[in-house]
Amino acid sequence: MVFENKPKFVTFDMNGTLIKFAINDATRDVLGDRLPAEASDEYLRLCKAYRIDECTGEYKPFHQIVADSMARASRKVGIEFRVEDAHEVYDRIPTWGPYPGVTEALNRLAEAVPLVIITNSDTAVAERLAANLEAPFEVIITAEQMGMYKPRLGAFEYMFDKLGVTPDEIVHVSASPMYDHRSAAILGIGKKVYVDRGFEHDEHWLGYERITDIADLPALFGLPRSVS
């Protein structure tokens, strides 16, 4: 499929879609032997579940989201929580880089349509991560600016207002049906791309185009496939 009408913007989730969001690896590394092997998978599963739960509540900075989710997971599996561990995990986030092929695909796409980031990061971290992508973005919209996190519907409504667009005037790209595509579908964003990174289930009924290689993204806009 090729999107027939050129959108005003292509909007991107960043962490986990463009940036390799290595929070599980960082958490294992920081906790070390204090995270028993037999509890590791369950602990990390709970951390992810509690992060999204924290994101649906009243706004707090993302470093607090990380800390509170780790604290809740620690209580659940019965290990010690140390706030300095959460700080160390959070402090590693700005050092993370893109998945292979992302920079090339973004620069190819930017030749045809303006690119926008909408991310659950704090503003300072989002700017550093966006710089790591080495691609031109017209606008970077952060949870700190919005005063809320995806998957809150208000986050996408904020984006519409910020960009001065209606849902049919953008294409939204994300690796997360849970954080992005469910909300995008509810609000009428018909043109969506799911970059299947393998960490969430395909929810094809949401009506997106599914790709497994970011190099295929430009082709959806009628551009030559980028070289990954």
C-alpha positions, 0 to 999 in steps of 0.5 A: 500500500502507498498513502495516496494523499500527502499528509501534512506531517508524519508523527512518530512515537520515539522510545521503542519505535525509533530509539532502542528503549533498553530499559530492561537491560539497564534495569538488570545491569543496575540491580545486578545480583539483587535481582534474582534470576528466578524473579527477573522476567516477572519483575521486568514484566511488572515494571512495564505494566506499572509504567503504563499504569502510572502514565494513565494517572495524574502527570508526574515527571518521567523519572518519577514514573520510572521510580514508582513503577520499580518500587511497585514491582519490587514490592510485588516480587519481594525485593529491596527497592532503592531510589538511587537505582531508579535514578541510575536507570533513568539517567541512562535513557539519554545515551540510547541510540536508534535501531538500525536503519532508523536514521536513513529511513527518517532522512529519506522520508523527511525529503517528502514530508515534515517529521514530528515526535510525540513522546512520553519523555521529559523535554530535556531527555527528548531533545537529547534522544532526538539528536541521537537520531540525526534526522530533521524534526519540525516539532518535538512534543513531550509529555512534560509539555502536554502535562500528560502521557500517552495513551491518554487521549488528551495527549493526541488532542494536544498534538492536533492543536499544536500542529493545527491538523485534523486526524486525517491530515497526519500519518502516525507511526509507532511500535506500540498499539498499547501506548499509541495505536489504540488511542490514535484509532479512537480519535480517528487517525486513519493512516497508521503504521505499526513498526512491529519490534516484537515486544507487543502483539499485532492488533491488526483490527486497529487498521494500520499498515504493519512493517517489520523493517523501518527501511520499508517506511519511505515506500509507503509514501511512494519513495524509494526504499531506504537502505538499512 
